[in-house]
Amino acid sequence: MSIMRATTLTKGRDGFTLIELLLVIVIIGILAAIAMPKFNKTRERGHFKAMMSDLRNLQAQQELYFARPINNFQYAGVVSDLQPMFTMSPGSDVVITEAGSSGWAATATHSAMIPTNMCAVFQGEPTTIPAPALTAGVVMCTGE
């Protein structure tokens, strides 16, 4: 008899109520609202690291370019002069802003970030030093 009673009690309830479904959706929304900013910050840090890595690789390639006598001991003035040995990370844009025999300067931006977030580096004695860079050979970034 008790088996029949249990089946008759649950007979009218075949699924979740609207309130239960809305409550689950609200909880998932709250969890997503907490997780998304952390995910975005982690992704932004990855973009900064990619730009910094590109500028460090550029430093090494500039020194190799300078050391070749065929280049008249001048630094490369455009990134395409350093290819195929130097390639940028996907989304990164590295620009050599100045180059000569006494030094060079370069900046890097990323397509997934606002343009004011950038990194810069210089070597030697260029006439103009890009904004975030302060010390020769040290990659510095804004907005990090």
N, C-alpha and C positions, 0 to 999 in steps of 0.2 A: 504494500500500500504506500509506503514511503517513497518508493521509486516512482510511482505514478504522480505523486504530489510534486516531486522535483521537476519532472518534465512539464507539468502543467504550469508551474510558476515561470519557467523560462520560455515558454512557448510564444508569448507575445513579444519578446525582445529578440530581434534578429540582427541588430547592428548597433552602431554608436549613435548617440543623440547629437543633435546640432551643437549643443553647448559643449559636449566633450570634444568634438572636432575643432570648434573655434578655440578652445583652450589649448589644444595641441598646437595649432597654428600660431597662436600668440607666443607660446613658449619657444617654438622654433624661431620666430622672428626676433625675440629677445636675445637668444643665443647667437643668431647671425649678426645682430647689431653689435654685440660684444666682440665677435671674432673678426669682422671685416676691417676695422681700423688697424688691428695688429697685423693682419695679412698685408694690407697696403703699405704699412711702415716697413715690413720685411722686404717687400718687393722694391720699395724705393731705395733701401740700403743696398740691395743687389745691383740696381742701376748705378748708384754711386761707385760701388766697387768695380763695376765694369769700366766706367770712365777712368777711374784711377789706374786700373790695370792697363788700359789702352795708352795712357800717358807715360806710364813706366816703360812699356814696350817701345813707345816712340823715342824715349830717351836712349835706349840701347841702340836702336836703329840709326838714330841721328849720329851717334858716336862712330858707328861702323861706316856710315856714309862719309863723315868728315875725314876719317882715317885713310880713305882711298885716294891715292894721288891723282887719279883720273878726275876727281871732283874738285881739284884745286884747293883742297883744304877749306871748303865751304860747307855749311850745313844745308840740308835740303830745304827748299823754300815752300814746297807743296808736298802733301802726303803721297800723291801718286808717284813722286820720284823714289819713294822708299818701297814701293810694291814690287814684287810679290812678297817680300820678306815681312812687311808690316801690313796687317789687316785689322780692321776695327771690329769690335763686338757688334752683334746685331742691335740696331737702334742707336748706336753711338755715332757721333759725328765729331771727328778730331780735325781741328784747323790749325795750321802753323801760321801764327800771326806775324812773325818776323823771323828772318834767318839771314845769316851772313857768316863772316869768318870769326867774329868775336863772340857770337852767341846766337841763341834762338829762343823763341817763346811759342807756346801753343795752348789752346783751350779745347775742352771737350764738353759736349752737351749730349743729352739723350732725348730721343723723340717721345718717350713716355713721361717725361717730366716737364715742368714749366721752364721756360728759357732762362729764368734767373738762377735756377739750380745748375751750376756748372762747376767744372774743375779746371785748374790751370797749372802750368809749370813753365819754368824757364831755366836756361843753362847759360853760363858765361855772362856776358854783359850786353844784353839787347837794349836798344834805346827806350823801348816801352815795355813795362812789366805788366802782364795781364792781372786783372783785379784781385782774385783771391790769393794769388801766389805771393809769398813774402820772402822766401829763402831759395836761393839757387838749388835746383835739383830736388826740391821737396814739392810733391803734388799737394795742392790745397783745394778745397771745395767750399762753395757757398751753399747754405741751406741744408747742410748735412746734420 
